[in-house]
Amino acid sequence: SSVSDMRYRDGSRDGFQGSVGMNMAGFSGILEAPFAECDGSWLISARRSYLDLIGDAINSRGAPRYGDIQARVAYDTDSDNRFSLLHISGSSLLNTTAEEGLEDGWLSYPRMDNRQYTTGVNWRRHWSGSFTTHTSLSWSVTDRSLDLRYSDDSTLELASDNRHDYLVLRSVTSRSGSGGQRIECGLDAI
């Protein structure tokens, strides 16, 4: 077992910034800037694969298309209160054809579409001393579909659609101690 502690950084509070990138799998971009006289910031990043666009050129039929978007807005109402909004979404699509199935000797060919996203808002309250409370409300969705068709006549062999929605309320209060120790207590409601 393990514990993961993922933290999303705030956008730049030093002015508008942006970057683009490209590698063997796809391209990406990030934009970020402050707002409200530097009491807050926003950041958005996106990535998109292009293997599906160049699949024929590299002899890789059936290459999936995938991408993701992440956005974060943070705002400090004062030194003790911070509100943030986070959105994370990702999708992938594998769309093969009957011709590809026949040429490659497959009995059937798939179309798989996957989408996931989470949107949430968080309030961080710093109390006196070393007490801090994080309260968040988030909504997450996982949506998957699969169509499997016979390669010889494209009749439907299998179809599956699954969607799961989760609404989560979480509030955790922690106290930081000496030596990096921390005590936490709170609640989760799903």
WOJO-V335892 format. One record per backbone hydrogen bond with DSSP energy under -0.5 kcal/mol. NH is the residue of the N-H (numbers start at 1). CO is the residue of the C=O. E is the energy in kcal/mol with one decimal. If there is no record, write none. Layout:
<<NH/CO/E> <NH/CO/E>>
This chain:
<<17/32/-2.8> <19/30/-2.1> <21/28/-2.5> <23/26/-2.7> <27/48/-2.4> <28/21/-2.5> <29/46/-2.1> <30/19/-2.6> <31/44/-2.6> <32/17/-2.4> <33/42/-2.0> <35/40/-1.9> <39/35/-0.6> <39/36/-1.7> <40/35/-1.3> <41/74/-2.2> <42/33/-2.6> <43/72/-2.1> <44/31/-2.8> <45/70/-2.9> <46/29/-2.2> <47/68/-2.3> <48/27/-2.4> <49/66/-2.9> <50/25/-1.5> <51/25/-0.6> <53/50/-0.6> <54/50/-1.4> <58/54/-1.6> <59/56/-1.0> <60/55/-3.4> <63/60/-0.8> <65/93/-2.9> <67/91/-2.2> <68/47/-1.7> <69/89/-2.4> <70/45/-2.6> <71/87/-2.7> <72/43/-2.7> <73/85/-2.4> <74/41/-2.5> <75/83/-2.9> <76/39/-3.5> <77/75/-0.7> <77/81/-1.2> <78/81/-1.3> <81/78/-0.7> <82/124/-2.1> <83/75/-2.9> <84/122/-2.3> <85/73/-2.7> <86/120/-2.7> <87/71/-2.7> <88/118/-2.7> <89/69/-2.6> <90/116/-2.9> <91/67/-2.4> <92/114/-2.4> <93/65/-2.8> <94/112/-2.7> <95/93/-0.5> <96/94/-0.5> <96/110/-2.0> <101/97/-2.1> <102/98/-2.7> <103/99/-2.6> <104/100/-2.1> <105/102/-0.9> <106/101/-2.8> <109/149/-2.7> <111/147/-1.9> <112/94/-2.5> <113/145/-2.4> <114/92/-2.8> <115/143/-2.4> <116/90/-2.7> <117/141/-2.2> <118/88/-2.7> <119/139/-2.3> <120/86/-2.5> <121/137/-2.4> <122/84/-2.8> <123/135/-2.9> <124/82/-3.1> <125/123/-0.6> <125/133/-3.0> <126/80/-2.9> <126/124/-0.5> <127/125/-0.7> <127/131/-2.4> <131/128/-1.0> <132/174/-2.2> <133/125/-2.8> <134/172/-2.6> <135/123/-2.5> <135/133/-0.5> <136/170/-3.2> <137/121/-2.1> <138/168/-2.5> <139/119/-2.7> <140/166/-2.8> <141/117/-2.7> <142/164/-2.3> <143/115/-3.2> <144/162/-3.2> <145/113/-2.4> <146/160/-2.6> <147/111/-2.2> <148/158/-3.0> <149/109/-2.3> <149/147/-0.5> <150/155/-2.6> <151/107/-2.2> <154/150/-2.2> <157/148/-3.2> <158/148/-1.9> <160/146/-2.5> <162/144/-3.1> <164/142/-2.6> <166/140/-2.7> <168/138/-2.7> <168/166/-0.5> <169/189/-2.7> <170/136/-2.7> <171/187/-2.3> <172/134/-2.5> <173/185/-3.1> <174/132/-3.0> <175/183/-2.5> <176/130/-1.8> <177/181/-3.7> <180/177/-0.8> <181/178/-1.0> <183/175/-2.3> <185/173/-2.2> <187/171/-2.4> <189/169/-2.8>>
